[in-house]
Amino acid sequence: MLKELLYTGMGGALLLKERVEEELKKLEEKGKLNTSDTKSFLESLKTKGEDEEKRLKEELKTAIKEVIEELGIATKKDIEALKS
């Protein structure tokens, strides 16, 4: 289920990216934006997206760790300690 949720999110982000690029291209063709402005805007969006992805991954890791602790599930580290 988590995998499906992640794929859905990535698919939505890709679709949004494609639509933004299409609209920017239309504005370029109409002469309302120049190519350098478009490239700069897309690079800015990419950077913000990457930063947001990192933040969300960290939040997800933290949430998963909390759930594992609450449920009392043995972690790989716990199992290794028992083997020793």
C-alpha positions as CSV (number, residue, x, y, z in Angstrom):
1,M,0.0,0.0,0.0
2,L,2.8,2.4,0.9
3,K,4.5,1.6,-2.4
4,E,1.3,2.4,-4.3
5,L,0.9,5.6,-2.5
6,L,4.5,6.6,-3.4
7,Y,3.9,5.7,-7.0
8,T,0.7,7.7,-7.1
9,G,2.5,10.7,-5.7
10,M,5.3,10.5,-8.2
11,G,2.9,10.0,-11.0
12,G,1.0,13.1,-10.0
13,A,4.2,15.1,-9.7
14,L,5.3,14.0,-13.2
15,L,1.9,14.9,-14.6
16,L,2.1,18.4,-13.0
17,K,5.6,18.9,-14.3
18,E,4.5,18.0,-17.9
19,R,1.5,20.4,-17.7
20,V,3.7,23.3,-16.3
21,E,6.2,22.7,-19.1
22,E,3.4,22.8,-21.7
23,E,2.0,26.0,-20.3
24,L,5.4,27.6,-20.2
25,K,6.1,26.6,-23.8
26,K,2.8,28.2,-24.8
27,L,3.8,31.4,-23.1
28,E,7.2,31.3,-24.9
29,E,5.5,30.9,-28.2
30,K,3.2,33.9,-27.5
31,G,6.3,35.9,-26.6
32,K,5.2,36.5,-23.0
33,L,8.3,34.7,-21.6
34,N,11.8,34.2,-22.9
35,T,13.7,31.0,-22.9
36,S,16.0,31.9,-20.1
37,D,13.1,32.9,-17.8
38,T,11.5,29.5,-18.6
39,K,14.7,27.6,-17.8
40,S,15.3,29.5,-14.7
41,F,11.7,28.9,-13.5
42,L,11.9,25.2,-14.2
43,E,15.3,24.9,-12.4
44,S,13.8,26.7,-9.4
45,L,10.8,24.3,-9.4
46,K,13.2,21.3,-9.7
47,T,15.3,22.5,-6.7
48,K,12.3,23.1,-4.6
49,G,10.9,19.7,-5.5
50,E,14.1,18.0,-4.6
51,D,14.2,19.8,-1.2
52,E,10.6,18.9,-0.5
53,E,11.3,15.2,-1.5
54,K,14.2,15.1,1.0
55,R,12.0,16.6,3.8
56,L,9.2,14.2,3.1
57,K,11.5,11.2,3.1
58,E,12.8,12.2,6.5
59,E,9.3,12.7,7.9
60,L,8.3,9.3,6.5
61,K,11.3,7.6,8.1
62,T,10.5,9.2,11.4
63,A,6.9,8.2,11.2
64,I,7.7,4.6,10.4
65,K,10.2,4.4,13.2
66,E,7.5,5.7,15.6
67,V,5.0,3.1,14.4
68,I,7.6,0.3,14.7
69,E,8.3,1.4,18.3
70,E,4.6,1.6,19.2
71,L,3.9,-1.8,17.8
72,G,6.9,-3.3,19.5
73,I,8.2,-4.8,16.2
74,A,11.8,-6.1,16.4
75,T,14.2,-4.2,14.2
76,K,17.2,-5.6,12.3
77,K,19.3,-4.1,15.1
78,D,17.3,-6.0,17.8
79,I,17.6,-9.3,15.9
80,E,21.4,-8.8,15.5
81,A,21.7,-8.1,19.2
82,L,19.9,-11.3,20.1
83,K,22.1,-13.3,17.7
84,S,25.2,-12.0,19.5
